[in-house]
Amino acid sequence: MSINIVKINQADAYLSSPYSGLNIYGKDNGDNLNDIENDKTCLFSFFESEGWGHVSDRVKEQLEAQGIANIDDLEPNSVVKILDFDGGIAFEYNGGFNGISWFAFAPTL
Protein backbone atom coordinates (compact mmCIF):
# COMPACT_ATOMS: atom_id res chain seq x y z
CA MET A 1 0.00 0.00 0.00
CA SER A 2 1.40 3.40 -0.91
CA ILE A 3 2.32 6.02 1.65
CA ASN A 4 0.06 9.03 2.12
CA ILE A 5 1.69 12.46 2.18
CA VAL A 6 0.55 15.22 4.53
CA LYS A 7 1.85 18.68 3.63
CA ILE A 8 2.32 21.12 6.49
CA ASN A 9 3.04 24.77 5.69
CA GLN A 10 3.26 26.32 9.13
CA ALA A 11 6.37 27.56 10.89
CA ASP A 12 7.11 25.94 14.26
CA ALA A 13 4.50 23.23 13.93
CA TYR A 14 4.57 20.52 16.57
CA LEU A 15 5.13 17.15 14.89
CA SER A 16 5.16 13.74 16.46
CA SER A 17 5.22 10.17 15.21
CA PRO A 18 1.63 9.03 14.68
CA TYR A 19 2.52 5.54 15.89
CA SER A 20 5.01 5.94 18.73
CA GLY A 21 4.11 9.45 19.90
CA LEU A 22 7.77 10.51 19.76
CA ASN A 23 8.10 14.28 19.43
CA ILE A 24 10.07 14.80 16.22
CA TYR A 25 9.79 18.53 15.74
CA GLY A 26 8.65 21.43 17.88
CA LYS A 27 9.61 23.56 20.81
CA ASP A 28 9.72 20.62 23.23
CA ASN A 29 12.15 18.71 21.03
CA GLY A 30 15.01 21.20 20.93
CA ASP A 31 17.85 19.93 18.77
CA ASN A 32 17.50 16.30 19.81
CA LEU A 33 16.53 14.62 16.54
CA ASN A 34 18.71 11.61 17.33
CA ASP A 35 15.82 9.97 19.17
CA ILE A 36 14.11 9.49 15.82
CA GLU A 37 16.70 6.84 14.99
CA ASN A 38 15.48 4.82 17.98
CA ASP A 39 11.84 5.04 16.89
CA LYS A 40 11.06 1.74 15.15
CA THR A 41 8.07 3.38 13.41
CA CYS A 42 10.26 6.00 11.69
CA LEU A 43 11.02 5.10 8.08
CA PHE A 44 13.20 8.10 7.23
CA SER A 45 13.98 11.75 7.81
CA PHE A 46 15.23 14.25 5.23
CA PHE A 47 16.26 17.89 5.62
CA GLU A 48 16.49 20.22 2.64
CA SER A 49 19.56 21.93 4.07
CA GLU A 50 21.40 18.71 5.00
CA GLY A 51 19.99 15.87 2.93
CA TRP A 52 19.10 12.42 4.22
CA GLY A 53 19.07 11.91 7.95
CA HIS A 54 17.86 8.61 9.36
CA VAL A 55 16.92 5.86 6.87
CA SER A 56 15.55 2.68 8.45
CA ASP A 57 16.56 -0.83 7.50
CA ARG A 58 12.96 -1.41 6.37
CA VAL A 59 13.34 1.34 3.78
CA LYS A 60 16.77 0.15 2.69
CA GLU A 61 15.39 -3.36 2.12
CA GLN A 62 12.55 -2.10 -0.08
CA LEU A 63 14.85 0.16 -2.09
CA GLU A 64 17.37 -2.65 -2.61
CA ALA A 65 14.54 -4.91 -3.82
CA GLN A 66 13.86 -2.22 -6.46
CA GLY A 67 17.54 -2.19 -7.45
CA ILE A 68 18.28 1.12 -5.69
CA ALA A 69 21.53 1.04 -3.75
CA ASN A 70 22.12 4.76 -3.16
CA ILE A 71 19.31 6.83 -1.67
CA ASP A 72 21.41 10.00 -1.89
CA ASP A 73 20.46 10.34 -5.55
CA LEU A 74 16.72 10.39 -4.77
CA GLU A 75 14.34 13.07 -3.55
CA PRO A 76 12.01 12.21 -0.64
CA ASN A 77 8.91 12.49 -2.84
CA SER A 78 10.35 9.83 -5.15
CA VAL A 79 11.19 7.53 -2.25
CA VAL A 80 7.67 7.83 -0.85
CA LYS A 81 6.25 6.74 -4.21
CA ILE A 82 8.51 3.67 -4.27
CA LEU A 83 7.82 2.48 -0.72
CA ASP A 84 4.98 0.14 0.17
CA PHE A 85 4.01 0.13 3.85
CA ASP A 86 0.53 -0.59 5.14
CA GLY A 87 -0.50 2.45 7.18
CA GLY A 88 2.51 4.48 6.03
CA ILE A 89 2.38 8.26 6.27
CA ALA A 90 4.89 10.97 5.37
CA PHE A 91 5.00 14.57 6.53
CA GLU A 92 6.37 17.18 4.13
CA TYR A 93 7.01 20.05 6.52
CA ASN A 94 7.73 23.54 5.22
CA GLY A 95 8.85 25.42 8.30
CA GLY A 96 9.82 28.62 6.48
CA PHE A 97 13.45 29.70 6.72
CA ASN A 98 14.54 26.19 7.80
CA GLY A 99 13.49 24.76 4.43
CA ILE A 100 11.50 21.63 3.79
CA SER A 101 11.86 18.57 6.01
CA TRP A 102 10.38 15.12 5.49
CA PHE A 103 9.51 12.48 8.08
CA ALA A 104 7.91 9.14 7.17
CA PHE A 105 6.40 6.53 9.48
CA ALA A 106 4.69 3.14 9.39
CA PRO A 107 3.47 0.83 12.11
CA THR A 108 5.79 -1.97 13.16
CA LEU A 109 4.63 -5.55 12.87
C-alpha positions as CSV (number, residue, x, y, z in Angstrom):
1,M,0.0,0.0,0.0
2,S,1.4,3.4,-0.9
3,I,2.3,6.0,1.7
4,N,0.1,9.0,2.1
5,I,1.7,12.5,2.2
6,V,0.6,15.2,4.5
7,K,1.8,18.7,3.6
8,I,2.3,21.1,6.5
9,N,3.0,24.8,5.7
10,Q,3.3,26.3,9.1
11,A,6.4,27.6,10.9
12,D,7.1,25.9,14.3
13,A,4.5,23.2,13.9
14,Y,4.6,20.5,16.6
15,L,5.1,17.1,14.9
16,S,5.2,13.7,16.5
17,S,5.2,10.2,15.2
18,P,1.6,9.0,14.7
19,Y,2.5,5.5,15.9
20,S,5.0,5.9,18.7
21,G,4.1,9.4,19.9
22,L,7.8,10.5,19.8
23,N,8.1,14.3,19.4
24,I,10.1,14.8,16.2
25,Y,9.8,18.5,15.7
26,G,8.7,21.4,17.9
27,K,9.6,23.6,20.8
28,D,9.7,20.6,23.2
29,N,12.2,18.7,21.0
30,G,15.0,21.2,20.9
31,D,17.9,19.9,18.8
32,N,17.5,16.3,19.8
33,L,16.5,14.6,16.5
34,N,18.7,11.6,17.3
35,D,15.8,10.0,19.2
36,I,14.1,9.5,15.8
37,E,16.7,6.8,15.0
38,N,15.5,4.8,18.0
39,D,11.8,5.0,16.9
40,K,11.1,1.7,15.2
41,T,8.1,3.4,13.4
42,C,10.3,6.0,11.7
43,L,11.0,5.1,8.1
44,F,13.2,8.1,7.2
45,S,14.0,11.7,7.8
46,F,15.2,14.3,5.2
47,F,16.3,17.9,5.6
48,E,16.5,20.2,2.6
49,S,19.6,21.9,4.1
50,E,21.4,18.7,5.0
51,G,20.0,15.9,2.9
52,W,19.1,12.4,4.2
53,G,19.1,11.9,8.0
54,H,17.9,8.6,9.4
55,V,16.9,5.9,6.9
56,S,15.6,2.7,8.5
57,D,16.6,-0.8,7.5
58,R,13.0,-1.4,6.4
59,V,13.3,1.3,3.8
60,K,16.8,0.2,2.7
61,E,15.4,-3.4,2.1
62,Q,12.5,-2.1,-0.1
63,L,14.9,0.2,-2.1
64,E,17.4,-2.6,-2.6
65,A,14.5,-4.9,-3.8
66,Q,13.9,-2.2,-6.5
67,G,17.5,-2.2,-7.5
68,I,18.3,1.1,-5.7
69,A,21.5,1.0,-3.7
70,N,22.1,4.8,-3.2
71,I,19.3,6.8,-1.7
72,D,21.4,10.0,-1.9
73,D,20.5,10.3,-5.6
74,L,16.7,10.4,-4.8
75,E,14.3,13.1,-3.5
76,P,12.0,12.2,-0.6
77,N,8.9,12.5,-2.8
78,S,10.4,9.8,-5.2
79,V,11.2,7.5,-2.2
80,V,7.7,7.8,-0.8
81,K,6.3,6.7,-4.2
82,I,8.5,3.7,-4.3
83,L,7.8,2.5,-0.7
84,D,5.0,0.1,0.2
85,F,4.0,0.1,3.9
86,D,0.5,-0.6,5.1
87,G,-0.5,2.5,7.2
88,G,2.5,4.5,6.0
89,I,2.4,8.3,6.3
90,A,4.9,11.0,5.4
91,F,5.0,14.6,6.5
92,E,6.4,17.2,4.1
93,Y,7.0,20.0,6.5
94,N,7.7,23.5,5.2
95,G,8.9,25.4,8.3
96,G,9.8,28.6,6.5
97,F,13.4,29.7,6.7
98,N,14.5,26.2,7.8
99,G,13.5,24.8,4.4
100,I,11.5,21.6,3.8
101,S,11.9,18.6,6.0
102,W,10.4,15.1,5.5
103,F,9.5,12.5,8.1
104,A,7.9,9.1,7.2
105,F,6.4,6.5,9.5
106,A,4.7,3.1,9.4
107,P,3.5,0.8,12.1
108,T,5.8,-2.0,13.2
109,L,4.6,-5.6,12.9
